[in-house]
Amino acid sequence: MAQEQPSNPTEYVTVDIYDQIYHLSGQDVDHIHRLAARVDAKMRTVAAQGRTVDSLRVAVLAALNLADELAQAESGNSTVATQSGQVRAASLRGLLDEVLEDERKIG
């Protein structure tokens, strides 16, 4: 018997964030590209405003900025917006875990 393929199979995508290449997986490649572009842009903005060249510090500051944006979006009274924000936060945590695991393997 032939097995049915999942409706949204996991795909692999390569992204460039702050001049580092990451190989990620997910069901929505375009979404992953948009997230990576957003993180890259936020890191470059933070780096341009600060004095640090340490990419880890830039990443943490960018993460804090993105977390603040998410918190502001969640502070609205809309339950749908809050649920959407929670789903997006969970997705971002998963992507971050993958990136950190890759970094641990390399470093």
N, C-alpha and C positions, 0 to 999 in steps of 0.2 A: 504494500500500500504506500502511496505517496503521502508524505507529510505536508500539511498545510504550512505555508510560510506566514509568519506574523504580518499583520497589516502594516506595521511600521518597524521594519527590521532595523537593528542598530547599524549605523554606518560610521565609518572612520573618516576623520577630517583633520587636516593639518592647518594650524593657525600660527600666526606670528604675533606675539604680544611682547612689546617693548624689546624688540630685536632678539627674541628667543622663540624657537620653534617648539610647538607642543602638538602632540598627536592625541586627539580626543575622540571619544565615541559618543554617539547619541542618535536619537531618532529623527531629529530635525537639523540637518546640516546647515541650512540657511540661518536658523536661530543661533546655532553655535558660532557661526561666522559673525553675526551681529553682536553677540555677547563679547566675543574676543575683540572686535573692533571698538566696542564701548570701553572695555577694560584698558586696551592699548591707549585710547584717547585720554582716558582719565589719568593713567600713569604718566603720559607725556605732559599733561597739564600740571600735575603735581610736581614733576621734575622741573618744569620750566619756572615754577613759582618758588621752589625751594633751593636750598644750597647743597643738598645731599646728592651724591652720585651713586650711592649704595642702592642697587635695584631692589633689595629686600625691603629697605625702608620706604622706597617709593611705592612698592606694592602694598605695604601695610597702610600707608597714608591714602593711597587710591581706594583700598578696600574700605577704610573708614569713611571716605567721601561717598562711596557707593552705598554703604550701609546707612549713612545719614539720609541720602536721597530715598532709599527704601523706607526708612522709618517715617519720613515726611509723607510719603505716599500712603503708608499704612495708617497714619493718624487721622485720615479722613473717616467719615461716618459710614462709608459704603462697605457693607459686608462682602460684596463681590470683589471690590478692590482689595480688601484685606486678604481674602482667600487667594486671590490671584497673586498677591505679593508673597504670601506664604509658600505657594507652589513654586514661584520663581526663586525665592530664597533657597528652598530645598534643592532646586536644580543647580543653582550657583554653588551651593555647598558641595554637591556631588562633583561638579567640574573642578572646583578648587581642590578637593581631595585627590582627584586624578592627577592634577598638575603637581601637587606636593609630593605625591607618591613617585612620579617620574623624576622629580628633582632629587628625592632621596636615593633613587637608583643611580643617578648620574653622579651625585656628589658624594 
